[in-house]
Amino acid sequence: MKQETIRRDLYKVLRRTGVPREKIVENATLKEELLMDEIDLTCFLFLLETKFQVEINNTELGKLNSVGSTIEYLQKHCA
């Protein structure tokens, strides 16, 4: 999957979880800057798995701590 497609679809997922569009930048952290709590993160992960058709293991959840790290993860797992 192209990086441009991943970015666009990730943007859509973040918007569906209620993140304001002006806050969505690559270096934004999910918890601190995008103010995601546990419920928001659960919803975000569900939408990610659905949109990108990937299964994110509990051991890999810690790697998804920013928009940029989520893009990198999806690039590796959405071939």
DRENTOR-727321 format. One record per residue: y, z, x of N, C-alpha, C in turn; residue in three letters. Coordinates in steps of 0.2 Angstrom, whole numbers, plus 2048, in hexadecimal, padded with zeros to 3 digits. Last residue first. Layout:
BEGIN
YZXYZXYZXALA ...
***
This chain:
BEGIN
7E88108067E780A8097E7804805ALA 7EE81D8057EE8188007EE811803CYS 7EE82680F7E982780A7E9822805HIS 7F98248177F382581A7ED824815LYS 80482480E80381E8127FC81E815GLN 80383180980182B805800825809LEU 8088388158018398127FF83380ETYR 81583381681083281B809833819GLU 81B83780981A83080B81582F810ILE 81A84580C81684280681583B807THR 82384681681C848817817845812SER 82F84380F82C83F815825840816GLY 83084D80682F84680382C842809VAL 82685B80B82C85880A82B851808SER 81986080B81E86580B82586280AASN 80A85E80C80F85B808815860807LEU 80186681380586081780A85D813LYS 7FC86E80A80187180F80586B813GLY 7F28678047F88688017FD86A805LEU 7E686580B7EB86180D7F2862809GLU 7DD86E8057DE86F80C7E486B80ETHR 7DC8697F87DF86F7F97E1870800ASN 7DD8577F87D985D7F97DE8637FAASN 7E184B7ED7E484F7F27E18567F2ILE 7DC83B7EA7DB8427E87DD8467EEGLU 7E682D7E37E38317E87E18387E6VAL 7EE8257DB7E68257DA7E38287E1GLN 7FB8257D97F98227DF7F18227E0PHE 7FD82C7CD8008267CE7FD8227D4LYS 7F48377CD7F38327C87F682B7CATHR 7F883E7D87F183C7D87F08367D3GLU 8068407D480483C7DA7FD83A7DALEU 8048487C98078417C880683D7CELEU 7FE8537CF7FB8507CA7FD8497C9PHE 8098577D78038557DA7FE8517D5LEU 81385A7CE8148557D380D8537D6PHE 80D8657C780E85F7C380F8597C8CYS 80D86E7D280686C7CF8078667CBTHR 81A86F7D581686C7DA80F86A7D7LEU 81F8757C982186F7CB81D86B7D0ASP 8188827CA81687D7C48198767C6ILE 81D8877D68168857D68148817D0GLU 82D87E7D88298847D78228827D7ASP 8398757E18338757DD82F87B7DDMET 8458717E78458777E383E8777DELEU 8488697F08478667EA84686B7E5LEU 84A8727FB84F86D7F984E86A7F2GLU 83E87A7FB84487D7FC84A8787F9GLU 8328727F78348797F483B87B7F5LYS 8348657FD8328667F683486D7F3LEU 84186080883B86480783A8657FFTHR 84785080C848856808841859807ALA 84784581484684B818847851813ASN 84983A80B84283B80E842842812GLU 84F8407FB85083D80284A83E806VAL 8558437EC84F8407EF85183C7F5ILE 8608487E685D84C7EB8578497EELYS 86483E7DD86883F7E38658447E9GLU 85B8407D385B83A7D785F83B7DEARG 8548507D085A84B7CF8598467D4PRO 8438527CA8488527D084E84D7CFVAL 83A8517C08408547BE8458557C4GLY 82F84B7C182E8527C28358557C1THR 83383E7C182F8407BB82E8487BBARG 83883D7CD83D83D7C883983F7C1ARG 82C83C7D58318427D68368427D0LEU 8278307D08248367CF82883C7D0VAL 8318277D58308287CE82C82E7CCLYS 82F8297E383682B7E083582C7D8TYR 8238247E482482B7E682A82E7E2LEU 8258177E282181A7DD8228227DEASP 82E8147ED8308137E682C8177E1ARG 8258177F882C81A7F782E81A7F0ARG 81B80E7F68198157F68208197F5ILE 8228027F881E8047F181D80B7F1THR 82580380582A8028008288047F9GLU 81980380C81D80980C823809806GLN 80B7FC8038117FC807815802806LYS 7FA800804800800800806800804MET 
***
